[in-house]
Amino acid sequence: MYEILIVGGGPAGLTAAIYAACAGKHVAVLERGSTGGQIISAPLVENYPGIPSVSGTELARQMTEQAKSLGAELLSAEAT
C-alpha cells in the first residue's frame, strides 16, 4: 500500500518522489513511457539547480536513480 502515488515520471514527478521518499513516505511513480518525460529528448539542459550543464537523458537518469535509492518505486503503468 502506497501513501503517495505520483502520476507522471517527468522531472516534476521525480522531484516529488524524491521529496516524499525523504519524508519517509511509501511512494510510487506511475509512468506509461520512459521516466524523465520530455526532458530526455533535450540534448542539453543548462542552469538546472546545482548542475551547470547536462544532457536531458543524463539528468533523467540521475533523478530516477536518486528516487529509487531513496525507496521510491517506479511502475510502468497508465493512469486512467
C-alpha positions in Angstrom: 0.0 0.0 0.0 1.4 3.4 -1.0 0.9 6.6 1.0 1.6 8.7 -2.1 1.0 7.8 -5.7 2.5 10.2 -8.3 1.2 10.2 -11.9 3.9 11.0 -14.3 7.6 10.3 -14.2 8.9 13.6 -15.6 11.2 16.0 -13.7 8.3 17.3 -11.5 7.1 13.8 -10.7 10.6 12.5 -9.9 11.2 15.5 -7.8 8.0 14.9 -5.9 9.0 11.3 -5.4 12.4 12.3 -4.1 10.9 14.7 -1.5 8.2 12.3 -0.5 10.7 9.4 0.0 13.0 11.7 2.0 10.0 12.4 4.2 9.7 8.7 4.9 6.6 8.1 2.8 6.0 4.9 0.8 5.7 6.4 -2.7 5.2 5.1 -6.2 5.5 6.9 -9.5 3.3 5.8 -12.4 4.8 6.4 -15.9 3.5 4.9 -19.1 6.7 5.6 -21.1 10.3 6.2 -20.1 11.0 8.0 -16.9 12.2 11.6 -17.4 9.3 12.7 -19.6 10.1 15.0 -22.5 13.3 16.2 -21.0 15.0 13.0 -22.2 14.8 14.4 -25.8 16.7 17.6 -24.8 20.3 17.4 -26.0 21.4 20.0 -23.4 19.9 21.3 -20.2 21.6 24.3 -18.8 21.4 26.0 -15.4 19.4 23.3 -13.7 19.8 23.9 -10.0 23.1 22.5 -8.9 24.0 21.3 -12.4 25.5 23.8 -14.9 25.1 21.6 -18.0 23.9 18.1 -18.7 22.0 16.1 -21.3 18.3 15.6 -20.7 18.9 11.8 -20.8 21.6 12.0 -18.1 19.5 14.4 -15.9 16.5 12.0 -16.1 18.8 9.0 -15.3 20.3 10.8 -12.2 16.8 11.8 -10.9 15.5 8.3 -11.5 18.4 6.7 -9.6 18.1 9.2 -6.7 14.4 8.5 -6.4 15.0 4.7 -6.4 17.8 4.9 -4.0 15.5 6.6 -1.5 12.9 3.9 -1.8 10.5 5.3 -4.4 9.1 2.6 -6.7 8.7 3.4 -10.4 5.9 1.5 -12.0 5.2 1.2 -15.7 1.5 1.9 -15.9 -1.0 4.3 -17.3 -3.4 6.2 -15.0 -7.0 6.2 -16.3 
